[in-house]
Amino acid sequence: MSTRRRIPEKDLHAYLDGELPPERAAAVEAYLRKHEDEARRLAAYRADGEAIRRIFGLAIGRRKERDADDDQPAERRVAAEA
């Protein structure tokens, strides 16, 4: 595949998500090596995605803790909070 043709946006996002077949991922990587501006843009998207996962991961962890507390009888929750 030629690396001169623009890679469709859906393929770039699938690449970031690790959802492309190996052959297509290799073509995207070759394209990104020749198009530094696109590589920087995808690096920024990747960083944004990692930050979002960190933020929501913390929120999900807190929610799980809160939900686990809700599973306890009220007497135990009050005693644990005291």
C-alpha positions as CSV (number, residue, x, y, z in Angstrom):
1,M,0.0,0.0,0.0
2,S,1.2,3.5,-0.8
3,T,2.0,5.7,2.2
4,R,1.1,8.8,0.2
5,R,-2.6,8.4,0.3
6,R,-4.4,9.8,3.3
7,I,-5.4,7.2,5.8
8,P,-9.2,7.4,6.6
9,E,-9.9,8.9,10.0
10,K,-11.8,5.7,11.1
11,D,-8.6,3.7,10.4
12,L,-6.5,6.1,12.5
13,H,-8.9,5.7,15.4
14,A,-9.1,2.0,15.0
15,Y,-5.3,1.9,15.0
16,L,-5.2,3.8,18.3
17,D,-7.7,1.4,19.7
18,G,-5.7,-1.6,18.6
19,E,-8.5,-2.8,16.4
20,L,-6.8,-3.0,13.0
21,P,-5.5,-6.3,11.5
22,P,-1.7,-6.4,11.6
23,E,-1.3,-5.7,7.8
24,R,-3.4,-2.6,8.0
25,A,-1.7,-1.4,11.3
26,A,1.6,-1.7,9.5
27,A,0.3,0.5,6.7
28,V,-0.9,3.1,9.2
29,E,2.5,3.0,10.9
30,A,4.3,3.5,7.6
31,Y,2.0,6.4,6.8
32,L,2.6,8.0,10.2
33,R,6.4,7.8,9.8
34,K,6.1,9.9,6.7
35,H,3.4,12.3,8.0
36,E,4.8,13.7,11.3
37,D,1.9,16.1,11.7
38,E,-0.6,13.2,11.7
39,A,1.7,11.2,14.0
40,R,1.7,14.2,16.5
41,R,-2.1,14.5,16.3
42,L,-2.5,10.8,17.0
43,A,0.0,11.0,19.9
44,A,-2.1,13.8,21.4
45,Y,-5.3,11.7,20.9
46,R,-3.5,8.8,22.6
47,A,-2.5,11.0,25.5
48,D,-6.1,12.3,25.8
49,G,-7.4,8.8,25.9
50,E,-5.0,7.7,28.6
51,A,-5.9,10.7,30.7
52,I,-9.6,10.0,30.3
53,R,-9.1,6.3,31.2
54,R,-7.1,7.4,34.3
55,I,-9.8,9.9,35.4
56,F,-12.7,7.5,34.8
57,G,-10.8,4.6,36.2
58,L,-10.5,6.6,39.5
59,A,-14.2,7.4,39.4
60,I,-15.1,3.8,38.7
61,G,-12.9,2.6,41.5
62,R,-14.6,5.1,43.9
63,R,-18.0,4.0,42.7
64,K,-17.2,0.4,43.3
65,E,-16.0,1.2,46.8
66,R,-19.2,3.1,47.4
67,D,-21.4,0.4,46.0
68,A,-19.6,-2.2,48.1
69,D,-20.3,0.0,51.2
70,D,-24.0,0.1,50.1
71,D,-24.1,-3.7,50.2
72,Q,-23.4,-3.7,53.9
73,P,-26.2,-3.5,56.4
74,A,-26.8,0.1,57.7
75,E,-25.4,-0.8,61.1
76,R,-22.1,-1.9,59.7
77,R,-21.8,1.2,57.5
78,V,-22.4,3.5,60.5
79,A,-19.9,1.6,62.6
80,A,-17.3,1.7,59.8
81,E,-17.8,5.4,59.4
82,A,-17.4,6.1,63.2
